Amino acid sequence: MSYFTKGCLWGAASGTALLCALASAGTAHASGFQVRETSGTLQGSSFAGMTTLSTDASTMSYNPGTVGQYDETSYSTGITIIRPVARATNMQASGGNFTTVSQSGGTSSEMAQDAAVPNAHAVWKLNENVNFGVSITAPWGLVTDNESDFAGRFFGTTSKIKSINIKPVLAYRFDNGLSIGAGPQIQRLDASLSKAVPEILGNGEGNAEISGDAIDFGWTAGLNWEVVQGTRVGLAYNSEVKHNLDGKIDFDSAAEGISYIDRNATAKVVTPEAIAFGISHDVTGQWTIMADTQWTNWNSIGTLNFLYDGQTNNTIGASSASTVEQYNWGTSWFGALGARYQHDENWSFTGGLAYDETPIKTRNRNVRLPDSNRYWVSLGATYKAADWANVTLGYTHIFADEARVDHGNANLGQFAADYEARVDIIALQANFKF
């Protein structure tokens, strides 16, 4: 296959990835609303090796420093299917000054949604020391959807976050095996949050949806160093991206009938910065072991202020030109340990375990994202279909701790429940080199 044909294939695949990421919403299953799935190759090791491996172009997604380690022009594109399960149990709810709700026991319907998350990556060999790479991923995503009669509906019903992130990277490889890379992040974020709203002077209720989107910028930098033959270390930094969302607040006919008014809306959302470090070692010609850790600064998700261009409720004493949601997240750690086995010329296999810490304390957890600590178990296989092409299949099962949600508000009432969750992930990656 010619250079031109392969380039066209990657261009078509990356364009498809871009459109799919914009059209579909990812389901958060890493800590917070992070979608870690950017590489089917790394999926099979629970993302152990994310800062050190350069087996195919998809492994550049976390560490731009690896871009300089590729000896050939490489293309990679993939799709990840995420199938989460999350339900509330032992629900308890009561009404407040403006609401009428009653619940004692029971289990909610499925609130998590399946998702397909695309990715595309390319590395071009410019000369002996300089490479250029591009990574297209959807690193942030969330879909939780509760029924309209959900007992906690005044605290949240449907929550959606969609993203697309493009990283162009320029990398330089020194003669001592050290590669450094850096570049901008071009990130689009699209978010919408829905919940029930009460009538201030009566017992009626309606529904409201706040939505907005923005394109903003950050940066990334990293290094990858083969310290001695067969042993690599990696260090990567991805900056926060400060989004100024422009959108609107829409009320349904029931809410408009009880004095709510549609308005334009703005909000500031900051996706978090992260630092990752890892090491990999070729134990033999067939075995490689990898270990990585990542720190994510979720303190950027604190108080979310929605500002409107007018009052959203004209009821006497209830007018409001802004609303506030408190999140108060902290920092979190992710750690992964994995291995890669080269069985023969055509087949290689990976496996890995990971621990993913939630940034949310019990006192701050809410119905929109009842996040908890997670434990990963992964397996993967790669088949070399030709000298210039291989295909990787990765699978992960995620176990999650039980999560307690306990809301209390004098006007909206009380809601408490225990949440149970698990996730199955299947990732397919196609890789090309020449």
Secondary structure, 3 states (H helix, E strand, C coil): CCHHHHHHHHHHHHHHHHHHHHHCCCCCCCCCCECCCCCHHHHCCCCCCCCCCCCCHHHHCCCHHHHHHCCCCEEEEEEEEEEEEEEEEEEEEECCCCCCCEEECCCCCCCECCEEEEEEEEEEECCCCEEEEEEEECCECEEEECCCCCCCCCCCCEEEEEEEEEEEEEEEECCCCEEEEEEEEEEEEEEEEEEEEECCCCCCEEEEEEEEEEEEEEEEEEEEEEEECCEEEEEEEECCEEEEEEEEEEECHHHHCCCECCEEEEEEEEECCEEEEEEEEECCCCEEEEEEEEEEEHHHCCEEEEEECCCCECCCCCCCCEEEEECCCCEEEEEEEEEEEECCCCEEEEEEEEEECCCCCHHHCECCECCCCEEEEEEEEEEEEECCEEEEEEEEEEEECCEEEEEEECCCEEEEEEEEEEEEEEEEEEEEEC
